[in-house]
Amino acid sequence: MDLLKIYRHSNLLHLEEHISNYRLGGFHPVRLGDTFQDGRYEIRHKLGWGGFSTVWLAKDKRNMQWVSIKILSADDSKVSRELDTLQLLQARSEESPRRPIVQFIDNFLHQGPNGTHQCLVFELLGPTLEFVLNDIYCGDYPATEAILEPYIILKFCEQLLQNIAFIHEVGYVHGDISISNFAFTSNNLLHMSEEDLFDVLGSPESEELVRLDGEPLSSSLPSQLVETARWSGWADEDEEDLRIIDLGLAFPEGEMDKEFAQSSTLRVPETIFNTSFDARLDLWRCSKRIYTLVLKQPPFSPWFARTDELIEQMIDLAGELPTEWQPEWAEIRQRFATERQGKTRVRKYVPPPLAAMFDEKVQDEILKPLLPVIQGLMKFRPSDRITIPQALELVRSKMEQAEMFEESDDEEMDETEMFEEAEDETEMFEGAEDETEMFEQAEDEIDD
């Protein structure tokens, strides 16, 4: 039975987290106005959700500031290492010149109808990088405005690499580098009035969850469906920094889990062809994030998520597979061909090589040198990939060139403005001369 048909129609049933997540061991049902930790935190809006948790805006009544609360599912609360990771990285992060991860404030356990939930309290940050990119490139912006300035893209690439470098320096692997796991700083949000904050987030929109048969809801279910904040008044990404907001899949290097969780299109080649992997899997994923920033689209289509389809897309961008992986690749193709009952899959579109795609789609000269960064990180063999410091050096060299270019532009603008001002003064002087001549002519006429 389709669970959604049991309840009164609501778009939120389709757009937000699936109602099946609210079960024993699953998500905790939250309603706007609920309080946690003996009334200290009051829920005022929803900020997001994922496979293992929901995230809420709350008012910290003790410190009189806004915070975000991540409420893990009951099952995940039993096995998650995120709290331990956060506590270790938080201390190291405070020693860093710029904090690379979200500030961790508090944690507590909450008992609910679906079990015991780990609750993690963080500083309130702005929207995720994913939200901003989708808003700019897929939202309501006019086509002429739907761009990020090249220097801003370079800045985001640098900060993404800096943040992952920090994770590696403390001996951890992030394991889940996606544009949804980076958010923008925004200190001015912390102490805003609720009215002003909702001008930025958008006011909370909610609907009651009602069964069509009139029966009461199970206590496992939320009585209210809440729409995720739209950030309709946000426009500050150019001025803010990026921080890592999710460390749920991070693990100490050397403690790799063979059952490493990853969605189909996020898979890294060595997790398909090898039985072991290390921190260098983060490098492949960094290349994909930089690709998305520069080319305004993901490198691999989510519509072709079968293993053979994903590998074909990898080959399109990164070249031929290593020789030692070819036998297994042949077996994978044979297995999926058998599942298709011997039918050969015909590819309707084969994208051009990465270099050709850059030439075609990347028009700005400042961004074209990011090609070797993506190519260097997107190598099949982990040992062939450039390191994060090497990638950072390449990006920073381009940032310095961009700064010099901007300074040159500013100087040209200053010279143009000075020239225009000089022309205006000349016109004013000539006008004054004309007035003097008119005055002298008038005097001559009076004398006559």
Secondary structure, 3 states (H helix, E strand, C coil): CCHHHHECCCCHHHHCCCHHHCCCCCCCCCCCCCEECCCCEEEEEEEEECCCEEEEEEEECCCCEEEEEEEECHHHHHHCCHHHHHHHHHHHHCCCCCCCECCEEEEEEEEECCEEEEEEEEECCCCEHHHHHHHHHHCCCCCCCCCCCHHHHHHHHHHHHHHHHHHHHCCEECCCCCHHHEEECCHHHCCCCHHHHHHHHCCCCEEECCECCCCCCCCCCCCEEECECCCCCCCCHHHCCEEECCCCCCEECCCCCCCCCCCHHHCCHHHHHCCCCCCCHHHHHHHHHHHHHHHCCCCCCCCCCCHHHHHHHHHHHHCCCCHHHHHHHHHHHHHHHHHCCCCCCCCCCCCCCHHHHHHHHCCCCCCHHHHHHHHHHCCCCHHHCCCHHHHHHHHHHHHHHHHHHHHHHHHHHHHHHHHHHHHHHHHHHHHHHHHHHHHHHHHHHHHC
